[in-house]
Structure formats: C-alpha cells, structure tokens
Amino acid sequence: MNIYGQHVTRLIEEFSRLPGIGGKSAQRLAFYIIHLPEERAEALAGSILSARRNVRYCATCCALTDADPCSICANVKRDTATIMVVEDPRDMAAYERTGEYSGLYHVLHGAISPMHGVGPNDLTIAALLKRLQEQPTEEVIIATNPNVEGEATALYIAKILKETGIKVTRIAHGVPVGGDLEFVDEVTLSRALEGRREIN
C-alpha cells in the first residue's frame, strides 16, 4: 500500500538501497529531506551529483580524489620510501587523523574473500606491484583489518613481496585504549601479547 504517495515512497526506496540503511532509517531520512528548505535540498542533491561526477581514483595510490595525483601523493614532504597498504579510503583517513604517519598509502578497495567472490584480481594489488617496481620503496606496512579476510590479504601480499627485498611489516593489533581486558576477545588479547614491547 502506497501510504505516502509515489514521490515519498520512491525517496524512501532510494535511501533503503544505501548500505546500513534499513526501512525505518530510510523513512526518517526521507522525511528529513522533505522538510528541508528547498535551497538546502538542492545543495544536497548538487553535492551528491558533483561527487559522483568528479571523484575518481588517484592514479598512484588508488585513493578517492578529485585531483590526480591526490593531495597526499602530491605532497613533497611525505616519506616516499614507505607505503602503507589499507583496505579502504576510510582507513587511510583514520591514520591521517593520528598525525603520526608521514609516508604514502595504497588503497586496495577491499580484502581477499573467497566466500564473497573477491580474489586478488578484484583488488588493486597489481597496481601496487607496478608501483613498487617504478618507485624506490624501503618498507610496505600492511594495515588491513584484523579479521580473516584482512589476514588472508596481508599474507598474500607479504608472500608476493618476499622476493623483492622490500621490508614488509604488519601493524600491531591489541587492546583498545580505555578497554577492559575482560571484554576483549581472545584473538585480540593474543595479538596484544605478540605485539608487546619493552617499556623504556
């Protein structure tokens, strides 16, 4: 039954197609949009279209960007000898927020997952290998997620890079700051133990 009419119903349907948005959330978003002043609704629609038309992958690191190369790859102050491999542009943004990393990135856009039909050829691993052949690199930091898919991806990349002479490291995984040990899972506790370091 079409309670709200075709325009609202279509808006709700479009929102419900977004990842993580269920029926109730889609309805809430639709009603929010409908009650926006027209100029704000136009600005939102315009920004969606503008992002869709102008955002692309950086030819160097495969990050999302509206300029090629992206601002990180174009920054002459970055350490070009170190590349951190991440699964998603959001992971790259998370590391940038720490202010602790000054090297470059490579975005895979996923992780190896045979159960979901994602293999190495579906990721940007070939672009990473090409980049490593063309760019002098001392270290590749693998910063994939600490789950089965992330571990499989990390092992696959490490195996490929073993013969190159490039140092390959994996980020440490452990107990989150502010977390209580009793609520931390066994895998995380094991990783925290493996990644322990001396206190100076």
N, C-alpha and C positions, 0 to 999 in steps of 0.2 A: 504494500500500500504506500502510495506516494504522499506522505503527510505534508511535507514542506514545499511541494512543487518541484518542477524539473530542475530549476537553476540551483537551488539549495541542495537538492539530492545529488546533483552532479558534482557540486563542490565537495560535499561530504565524501563521495566515492573517490574523487581525486586525492583527497587528503588520506583516505584509508589505504591508498596504494603505497604511501610512503613507509619506509622501514620503521618498525617500532610504534606505528600509529594504529591503534585499534578503532573500532566503530565509535565509541564514546569520545575518544580524543579527537577523532576526525570531526565529529559533530560539534564539539566545543570550539575547535579551530574555525570551522565554517561560520559559526555564529559570531565569533570574534571578528572575522573579516567583514561580515555583513554590516556590523555596527561601526566599522572604522569610517572616519571621514573619507570622502571619495579621493582626495589627493594622497592620503596615506595608502589607500588600497592601490592606487595607480603606481605609487612609488615602490610598493612591494612587488607588484606584477612586473614593473620595469626592471627591478634589480634581479628578479628570477630570470627573465629573458636575457638581460645583459650578461649575467654569469654564465648562462647556458651557451651563449654565442661567443663569448670572449675568453673563457677559461680553457686552457689546454694543458698538456703535459710538457714540462721542461725537457728539452732535447738531451740535456746532460743527466739530470738526476731523476727524471720522471715524476717530479712533484707537480701538484696543481699550481698553475701560474697564469697570469695574464700578460707576462713579458717573458721572452725567451732569449737568453737563459733567465732562470728565476733570480730573485734578489740574493739568495744565499750563494748560488753558483757564481754570480757576478761580483760578489764581494771579495775584493783582492786581499782583505785582511784575514780570510778564512785559511785554515790549515789544509792545503790541497793534498797532503800526503796521507790523510786519514779520511776514510769513508765509513759512515755508519749506515748499515742496511736496516731499514724499517719496513713493516708491512703496509702501513697506511700513512697518508699525509698528516693525519691527526697525531700519530706517534711522533713524527718529526716536530710538530708544533709543541708537543709536550716537552721534548728535550730542549727546544729553543727557549721555552719559558724558564727552565732552570738556570740559564745563563752560564752553565758550566762546560758546555761543549762548543768548540770553535772550529771543528772540522766540517767536512761536507757530508751529504746524505745521498742515499739511493733508495727510492721508494719502490717496493715490489708490487704493490696493489693486490695484496692477498698473501696466502700461505698455501703450501702444498697440502691438498686434502683429497685423497683418492675417493673418499666416501661422498664428497660433493662434486666429483668430476674435475677437480683443479689439479693440474700437473705442472711441472716446471715450465713447460712451454706457454702456460697461461699467465705466467708472471713475467716480470721484466729482468729475469736472470740473464738472458742473452745480452741485453743492453748493458748490464753490469759487467759481464765478462769482456765485452767490446771496450767498454770504458777503461777497465783495468789494463788492457793491452795498450791503450793510447795515452793513459795518464800515469805518470810515476806515482805509485802508491806504496806506502810502508805498512799500513795497517788497515784491515777491514774489521769493523766492530759489528757483530751480528746482534741486532736488538729486536729480534722477533719475539712474539708473545710467549710466555711460559706455559704453553699448552701443547697438546700432542702435535697439532699442525705446525705451530711455531718451532717446536723442537725438530720435527722432520725437515722443515725448511732450512733451519740452521745447520743440521748435519749434512744435508745435500750440498749446500753452498760451501761449507768447510771442506768437504771431500773434493769438490771441483777445484778449489783454490789451493789444495795441499801441495800440488806440484809447482805452483807459481813462485814460491819463495816469499810470498806476502804473508806477513803476520796476521793470523785470524784469531780474534778474541770474541768472547760471548759475554754479554752483560750479566752481572750477578743478579740473582733473584733471591729475595729474602723476606723477612718480616717487615711489614709496613710500619713506618714511624707512627707511634701512638696506638699501635695494635696490641692486644693482649695475646700472649702465647697460647692460652687455652683455646682461643677461637681460630687459630691459624691451622690450615690443613697440613697433612704430613709431608706432601711434596714440597711445599714452601719452606717448611722447617728444615727438610733435608738440604734444600738448596742454600738456605741461610747458613747451615753448618759447613757445607762445602765451600762457600764463598767467604768464610771467616778470614780475618786479617789481624795482624798483630797490633795491639794498642800501643801507641808511642807516648 
